[in-house]
Amino acid sequence: MSEEISTHGNLEVARLRAEKAHQILVKLKQSHLPENYDLQLSKFCTSLSDILFAHQNLNNLIDSFFQADTKDFYEIGDLITDMIVELDHLNWHTNHVLSDAKDIAQHFYAK
């Protein structure tokens, strides 16, 4: 049963991320971004959505860190490890989204 709940939770998070990426895509398409930007746009929207959710996860982990028992070394270690994972996720997306973001921004500045 707990595996089913865990899977359902992951599906909900995935749906929310996809929905946010789609909202970003729609907004940029409404701004008349040409089709030749579609590949960059898909990567940009997905990464931007993932960055948003990773940032929220990091905030939640920091809140949990402040609420943790200072004598529970395993919990503190786990929270810091989870923060490292989120920071690594943020770093990856930030590094990979910049080029696409710059290209899309340049298109709009050139108009």
Secondary structure, DSSP 8 states (H G I E B T S, - for coil): -HHHHHHHHHHHHHHHHHHHHHHHHHHHHHTT--GGGHHHHHHHHHHHHHHHHHHHHHHHHHHHHHHS-TT-HHHHHHHHHHHHHHHHHHHHHHHHHHHHHHHHHHHHHH-
